[in-house]
Amino acid sequence: MPHQTWYPLDNSAKIFPAIKNGKVSAVFRLSVELTIPVEKDYLQQALEDILPRFPSFALRMRPGVFWYYLESNQAKPPIIEDTAYPCRRLYRKDNNGYLFRVLYYRNKLSVEFFHSLADGTGALMFTKTLAARYLERRLGISIPAEKGVADWLEQPSPDEAEDSYKKYARATRRRNPLMPVAWHVKGQLEPSGRIHVLRADMSLEQLKIKAREYGVTLNDYLVSAYIYTFCQLQNAEERRHDKPIVIAVPVNMRRYYPSKTLRNFFARVYPSIHQDYGNYSFEEIISEVHHYMKLRTKEKYLNVQMAGNIRSESMIVTRLLPLPIKNLILRTAYLFRGDSRITSTMTNVGPIEVPDEMAEYVRSFDVLMGPSLGNWINASIMSYQDCLTVTFTRRIREAHVERLFLRHLVKQGIHVKVSSNDIQPVKT
């Protein structure tokens, strides 16, 4: 069956072309560290092998009269040697027009994705399949298509390229209320393109035990620690607390609907603490976050968010506006209704598994998200085997957030191993 030659952007994807610039790339990265060096020629062969299996990734972006759209790209995808600073902007004329770039350095292969192309779920399948095919090419072994590794010889399913927002959103009269302006971290901004990365590895089992002591999920525990960190900074910087600490937490909508899409299909929830009520202990924050997440991650609440976004893009006035005017409106809305209402984002990809035949050659995984225009630091979480990794990315010079967050975990009895792309890593 022939594949589609073009795709409209999904609901989440439409904001990213409007907001990207030299400071905001709207790019995230997934990396796999192997036990053997990554050789460029084998990686190039592996990429060309698997790309036909992922037609929704073999695309370039084009501007239309009313919206951007994605069309099939037949060019050869390049392989690039990695640089010190990740998540650089993907220019349409670079990278042969692809909306992802494949990089390598020593034992690590990385794939960076423009967020209009996919979310973490689709990107993870692509990256794991690329790593598996590389090992097959390099070592002459066979790796089964399981645990998120796709069969690169299999015909792709049309379901993998569907817009699941439009398929599953149900009409509702409910509206999500506009959140108040959030508190933001202050600091000295680095030049465009320079991103500080700090990776913290810790025992997954230790963290699970600690979360159970508080009677919450692992994700609740880490989000609470993140909020507690910003509360400490806010207390140190301000006497009055006029603005809340708000953390955006992406939610994989495939948990609620039988979607197989490899494109974007996520929503966000926003646990928050307003210290205008008084200073909060860590235990109080955990209780607030736990009950908020239990309520707000129900399907009915998330559908209101989906349906509202679909309704906005479907309005006749919105649809008929020319693309340049749409971009201006979306960029303004993002600044005043998006970034300004969020202190930071913490995203959790979850536990990563690979086939047993592949596991002995995979040392670790990593995920990181580029900072946005108004949120100068973000955090990403994933776990592989017994290691949970939190990766911070920031556009400011000061490392106060990472230092306080990790120091809190150490005080809680969690052993932390830190690495960074900075010359002087952060001390906990």
C-alpha positions as CSV (number, residue, x, y, z in Angstrom):
1,M,0.0,0.0,0.0
2,P,1.5,3.4,-1.0
3,H,2.4,5.8,1.8
4,Q,1.1,9.3,2.2
5,T,3.2,11.9,0.5
6,W,2.2,14.7,2.8
7,Y,0.7,15.3,6.2
8,P,-1.0,18.2,8.0
9,L,0.6,19.1,11.3
10,D,-1.1,17.6,14.3
11,N,-2.6,19.9,17.0
12,S,0.5,20.0,19.2
13,A,2.9,20.3,16.3
14,K,1.5,23.6,15.0
15,I,2.9,25.8,17.7
16,F,6.6,24.8,17.2
17,P,7.3,26.3,13.8
18,A,5.8,29.6,15.0
19,I,8.0,29.9,18.1
20,K,11.4,28.5,17.0
21,N,14.2,31.1,16.5
22,G,17.9,31.3,17.4
23,K,17.2,31.0,21.1
24,V,14.4,28.5,21.0
25,S,15.0,25.4,18.8
26,A,11.9,23.3,19.8
27,V,14.3,20.3,19.6
28,F,14.7,17.4,22.0
29,R,17.3,14.6,22.1
30,L,17.4,10.9,22.8
31,S,20.8,9.2,23.2
32,V,22.0,5.6,23.5
33,E,25.5,4.9,24.9
34,L,26.8,1.6,23.6
35,T,29.6,-0.6,24.9
36,I,31.4,-0.3,21.5
37,P,32.4,2.7,19.4
38,V,29.9,4.1,17.0
39,E,31.3,4.0,13.4
40,K,29.8,6.5,11.0
41,D,29.6,4.3,7.9
42,Y,27.7,1.5,9.8
43,L,25.4,4.1,11.4
44,Q,24.7,5.7,8.0
45,Q,23.7,2.2,6.6
46,A,21.5,1.5,9.6
47,L,19.7,4.8,9.2
48,E,19.0,4.3,5.5
49,D,17.8,0.7,6.3
50,I,15.2,1.8,8.8
51,L,14.0,5.1,7.4
52,P,11.5,3.5,4.9
53,R,9.9,1.8,8.0
54,F,9.2,5.2,9.4
55,P,7.5,7.2,6.7
56,S,6.2,9.8,9.2
57,F,9.8,10.7,10.0
58,A,11.0,10.8,6.4
59,L,9.6,14.2,5.9
60,R,10.4,17.9,5.3
61,M,8.4,20.9,6.4
62,R,6.8,23.3,3.9
63,P,4.9,26.6,4.5
64,G,1.4,26.6,3.0
65,V,-0.9,29.5,2.6
66,F,-2.7,28.8,5.9
67,W,-0.6,26.2,7.7
68,Y,2.8,24.5,7.6
69,Y,2.6,20.9,6.3
70,L,4.9,17.9,6.0
71,E,5.8,16.3,2.7
72,S,7.8,13.2,1.8
73,N,11.6,13.7,1.7
74,Q,13.6,11.4,-0.6
75,A,17.0,13.0,0.1
76,K,19.8,11.0,1.8
77,P,19.7,11.6,5.6
78,P,23.2,12.8,6.8
79,I,25.1,11.6,9.9
80,I,26.8,14.3,11.9
81,E,29.6,14.3,14.5
82,D,28.3,15.5,17.8
83,T,29.1,18.9,19.3
84,A,29.4,20.3,22.8
85,Y,26.0,21.9,22.8
86,P,22.9,19.8,22.0
87,C,19.5,20.7,20.7
88,R,20.6,23.3,18.3
89,R,18.0,24.7,15.9
90,L,17.2,22.6,12.8
91,Y,17.2,24.9,9.8
92,R,15.2,23.8,6.8
93,K,18.1,24.1,4.5
94,D,20.4,22.0,6.7
95,N,20.3,18.3,7.2
96,N,18.9,17.8,3.7
97,G,15.5,19.1,5.0
98,Y,14.9,16.4,7.6
99,L,13.3,17.3,10.9
100,F,15.6,15.0,12.8
101,R,19.4,14.8,13.0
102,V,21.5,11.8,13.8
103,L,24.8,12.4,15.7
104,Y,27.6,10.3,17.0
105,Y,30.5,10.7,19.4
106,R,32.7,7.8,20.7
107,N,30.3,5.2,22.0
108,K,27.2,7.3,21.9
109,L,24.6,7.8,19.1
110,S,22.0,10.5,19.5
111,V,18.9,11.6,17.5
112,E,17.5,15.1,17.9
113,F,13.9,15.7,16.8
114,F,12.0,18.8,16.0
115,H,8.9,18.6,18.2
116,S,6.5,19.0,15.3
117,L,7.6,15.6,14.0
118,A,7.0,13.4,17.1
119,D,6.8,13.2,20.9
120,G,9.0,11.1,23.1
121,T,7.1,7.8,22.4
122,G,7.5,7.9,18.7
123,A,11.1,9.3,18.9
124,L,12.1,6.5,21.3
125,M,10.9,3.7,19.0
126,F,12.8,5.3,16.1
127,T,16.0,5.7,18.2
128,K,15.9,2.2,19.6
129,T,15.3,0.7,16.2
130,L,18.2,2.7,14.8
131,A,20.5,1.5,17.6
132,A,19.4,-2.1,17.1
133,R,20.0,-2.0,13.4
134,Y,23.4,-0.4,13.9
135,L,24.4,-3.3,16.2
136,E,23.1,-5.8,13.6
137,R,25.2,-4.1,10.9
138,R,28.3,-3.7,13.1
139,L,28.3,-7.0,14.9
140,G,26.5,-9.3,12.5
141,I,23.9,-10.3,15.2
142,S,20.1,-10.6,15.0
143,I,17.9,-8.5,17.3
144,P,14.2,-9.4,17.6
145,A,11.5,-6.8,17.0
146,E,10.2,-6.4,20.6
147,K,10.2,-4.1,23.6
148,G,9.9,-1.0,21.4
149,V,12.3,-2.1,18.6
150,A,10.4,-2.1,15.3
151,D,10.9,-4.7,12.6
152,W,12.6,-2.5,10.0
153,L,11.6,-4.9,7.2
154,E,7.9,-4.7,8.2
155,Q,5.4,-2.6,6.3
156,P,4.5,0.5,8.4
157,S,0.9,0.8,9.6
158,P,-1.1,3.9,8.6
159,D,-2.2,4.0,12.3
160,E,1.4,5.1,13.2
161,A,0.9,8.4,11.2
162,E,-2.6,9.3,12.3
163,D,-3.5,12.5,14.1
164,S,-4.8,11.0,17.3
165,Y,-5.9,14.3,18.7
166,K,-8.6,14.7,16.0
167,K,-9.5,11.0,16.3
168,Y,-10.1,10.8,20.0
169,A,-11.0,14.3,21.3
170,R,-14.7,14.5,22.3
171,A,-16.6,17.7,22.1
172,T,-17.3,19.4,25.4
173,R,-18.6,22.7,26.7
174,R,-16.0,22.8,29.5
175,R,-13.1,25.2,29.2
176,N,-9.7,25.1,30.9
177,P,-9.3,28.2,33.0
178,L,-6.4,30.6,32.3
179,M,-3.7,30.0,34.8
180,P,-2.0,32.9,36.6
181,V,1.5,34.2,35.6
182,A,4.1,31.9,37.2
183,W,7.3,32.7,39.0
184,H,10.5,32.3,37.0
185,V,14.1,31.7,37.8
186,K,16.5,34.6,37.3
187,G,20.0,34.4,35.9
188,Q,22.6,35.5,33.4
189,L,21.5,34.3,29.9
190,E,24.1,32.5,27.8
191,P,24.6,33.3,24.1
192,S,22.2,31.7,21.6
193,G,22.8,28.0,21.1
194,R,24.8,27.5,24.3
195,I,23.0,25.1,26.6
196,H,24.4,23.7,29.8
197,V,23.6,20.1,30.4
198,L,23.8,18.3,33.7
199,R,23.1,14.6,34.0
200,A,22.4,12.9,37.4
201,D,22.3,9.1,37.7
202,M,20.8,7.5,40.7
203,S,19.5,4.1,41.9
204,L,16.0,3.4,40.6
205,E,15.4,1.0,43.5
206,Q,16.5,3.6,46.1
207,L,14.1,6.2,44.6
208,K,11.2,3.7,44.5
209,I,11.7,2.8,48.2
210,K,11.8,6.5,49.1
211,A,8.6,7.3,47.1
212,R,6.8,4.3,48.8
213,E,7.8,5.8,52.2
214,Y,5.7,8.9,51.3
215,G,3.0,6.8,49.8
216,V,3.3,8.4,46.3
217,T,4.4,7.4,42.8
218,L,8.0,7.9,41.7
219,N,7.0,10.6,39.3
220,D,5.0,12.4,42.1
221,Y,8.1,12.3,44.3
222,L,10.5,13.8,41.7
223,V,8.0,16.5,40.6
224,S,7.6,17.4,44.3
225,A,11.3,17.6,44.8
226,Y,11.5,19.9,41.7
227,I,8.8,22.2,43.1
228,Y,10.5,22.2,46.5
229,T,13.7,23.4,44.8
230,F,12.0,26.4,43.2
231,C,10.3,27.2,46.4
232,Q,13.7,27.4,48.1
233,L,14.9,29.7,45.4
234,Q,11.8,31.9,45.6
235,N,12.2,32.2,49.3
236,A,15.9,33.3,48.9
237,E,15.0,35.9,46.2
238,E,11.7,37.5,47.3
239,R,10.0,38.6,50.5
240,R,6.6,38.5,48.9
241,H,5.4,35.5,46.9
242,D,3.0,37.0,44.4
243,K,3.4,34.3,41.8
244,P,3.0,30.5,42.1
245,I,5.6,27.8,41.3
246,V,4.1,25.9,38.3
247,I,5.6,22.8,36.8
248,A,4.4,21.5,33.4
249,V,4.3,17.7,33.4
250,P,3.6,16.1,30.0
251,V,1.2,13.1,30.0
252,N,1.3,10.4,27.4
253,M,-2.3,10.2,26.0
254,R,-1.7,6.6,24.8
255,R,-2.3,5.6,28.4
256,Y,-6.0,6.5,27.8
257,Y,-6.7,5.7,24.2
258,P,-5.7,2.8,21.9
259,S,-3.5,5.0,19.7
260,K,-0.5,3.6,17.9
261,T,0.6,6.9,16.4
262,L,4.3,7.8,16.4
263,R,3.4,11.5,16.0
264,N,2.6,13.8,18.9
265,F,-0.1,12.6,21.3
266,F,0.4,14.2,24.7
267,A,-1.2,16.7,27.1
268,R,0.1,18.6,30.1
269,V,-0.9,18.9,33.7
270,Y,0.3,21.7,35.9
271,P,1.0,20.9,39.6
272,S,1.7,24.1,41.5
273,I,2.4,25.7,44.9
274,H,1.6,29.3,45.8
275,Q,3.7,30.4,48.8
276,D,1.5,33.4,49.3
277,Y,-0.4,31.0,51.6
278,G,2.8,30.4,53.6
279,N,6.0,28.4,53.3
280,Y,5.5,24.7,52.4
281,S,7.5,21.8,53.8
282,F,8.5,19.0,51.4
283,E,5.9,16.7,53.0
284,E,3.2,19.3,52.3
285,I,4.3,19.7,48.7
286,I,4.2,15.9,48.2
287,S,0.7,15.7,49.5
288,E,-0.5,18.6,47.2
289,V,1.2,17.1,44.1
290,H,0.0,13.6,44.8
291,H,-3.7,14.6,45.1
292,Y,-3.5,17.0,42.2
293,M,-2.0,14.4,39.9
294,K,-4.4,11.8,40.9
295,L,-7.3,14.1,40.0
296,R,-6.0,15.9,36.9
297,T,-4.6,12.9,35.1
298,K,-8.0,11.4,34.6
299,E,-9.2,11.0,31.0
300,K,-12.2,13.4,31.4
301,Y,-10.0,16.3,32.5
302,L,-7.4,15.7,29.8
303,N,-10.1,15.5,27.1
304,V,-11.2,19.0,28.0
305,Q,-7.7,20.2,27.2
306,M,-7.6,18.2,23.9
307,A,-11.0,19.3,22.8
308,G,-10.3,23.0,23.6
309,N,-7.1,22.9,21.4
310,I,-9.0,21.2,18.5
311,R,-11.8,23.7,18.8
312,S,-9.4,26.7,18.6
313,E,-7.7,25.5,15.4
314,S,-11.1,24.5,13.8
315,M,-12.7,28.0,14.1
316,I,-13.4,29.5,10.6
317,V,-11.6,32.7,11.5
318,T,-8.5,30.8,12.6
319,R,-8.5,28.6,9.5
320,L,-8.7,31.5,7.1
321,L,-5.9,33.6,8.5
322,P,-2.8,33.6,6.3
323,L,0.2,31.8,7.7
324,P,2.4,34.9,8.7
325,I,-0.5,36.3,10.7
326,K,-1.1,32.8,12.3
327,N,2.6,32.6,13.3
328,L,2.4,36.0,15.0
329,I,-0.7,35.1,16.9
330,L,0.7,31.7,18.0
331,R,4.0,33.2,19.0
332,T,2.2,35.9,21.1
333,A,-0.1,33.3,22.6
334,Y,2.8,31.1,23.5
335,L,4.6,33.9,25.4
336,F,1.5,35.2,27.3
337,R,-0.5,32.0,27.7
338,G,2.2,29.4,27.6
339,D,5.7,30.1,28.9
340,S,4.6,33.0,31.2
341,R,2.3,30.6,33.1
342,I,5.0,27.9,33.7
343,T,8.1,28.0,35.9
344,S,9.7,24.9,34.3
345,T,8.9,21.6,32.6
346,M,9.7,18.1,34.0
347,T,9.0,15.3,31.5
348,N,9.3,11.6,32.3
349,V,9.8,9.2,29.4
350,G,9.6,6.3,31.9
351,P,11.4,3.0,32.0
352,I,13.2,1.9,28.8
353,E,13.5,-1.7,27.9
354,V,15.4,-3.4,25.0
355,P,15.6,-7.0,23.7
356,D,18.0,-9.2,25.7
357,E,20.1,-9.7,22.6
358,M,20.6,-5.9,22.5
359,A,20.9,-5.2,26.2
360,E,24.5,-6.5,26.7
361,Y,25.7,-3.8,24.2
362,V,23.7,-0.9,25.7
363,R,25.2,0.9,28.6
364,S,22.7,3.7,29.1
365,F,20.0,5.9,27.6
366,D,19.5,9.7,28.0
367,V,16.8,12.1,27.1
368,L,17.1,15.9,27.2
369,M,14.8,18.8,26.2
370,G,16.0,22.1,25.0
371,P,15.0,25.1,27.2
372,S,12.2,27.4,25.8
373,L,12.1,31.1,25.4
374,G,10.6,31.9,28.8
375,N,11.6,28.8,30.8
376,W,15.3,28.9,31.1
377,I,15.7,25.5,32.7
378,N,13.9,22.2,32.1
379,A,14.4,18.6,33.4
380,S,13.9,15.2,31.7
381,I,13.6,11.8,33.4
382,M,14.1,8.2,32.2
383,S,15.2,4.9,33.6
384,Y,17.1,2.0,32.2
385,Q,17.7,-1.2,34.2
386,D,18.4,0.0,37.8
387,C,19.5,3.5,36.9
388,L,17.2,6.5,36.8
389,T,18.6,9.6,35.1
390,V,17.5,13.2,35.5
391,T,19.0,15.5,32.8
392,F,18.8,19.3,33.3
393,T,19.1,21.7,30.4
394,R,19.5,25.4,31.0
395,R,20.2,28.6,29.1
396,I,21.5,30.6,32.2
397,R,25.0,30.4,33.7
398,E,23.9,29.8,37.3
399,A,23.3,26.1,38.3
400,H,21.2,26.9,41.4
401,V,18.3,24.7,40.5
402,E,20.4,21.5,39.8
403,R,22.5,22.1,43.0
404,L,19.5,22.5,45.3
405,F,17.5,19.6,43.7
406,L,20.3,17.1,43.9
407,R,21.4,18.3,47.4
408,H,17.8,17.6,48.6
409,L,17.9,14.0,47.1
410,V,21.3,13.4,48.8
411,K,19.8,14.5,52.1
412,Q,17.0,12.1,51.5
413,G,19.6,9.3,51.3
414,I,19.7,9.0,47.5
415,H,23.2,8.4,46.0
416,V,23.8,10.7,43.0
417,K,26.4,10.5,40.3
418,V,26.8,13.8,38.3
419,S,28.3,14.5,34.9
420,S,28.1,17.7,32.8
421,N,29.2,19.4,29.6
422,D,30.5,22.2,31.8
423,I,34.2,22.4,32.6
424,Q,33.4,22.5,36.4
425,P,30.5,20.1,37.2
426,V,28.0,21.0,39.9
427,K,28.8,19.8,43.4
428,T,26.0,18.4,45.5
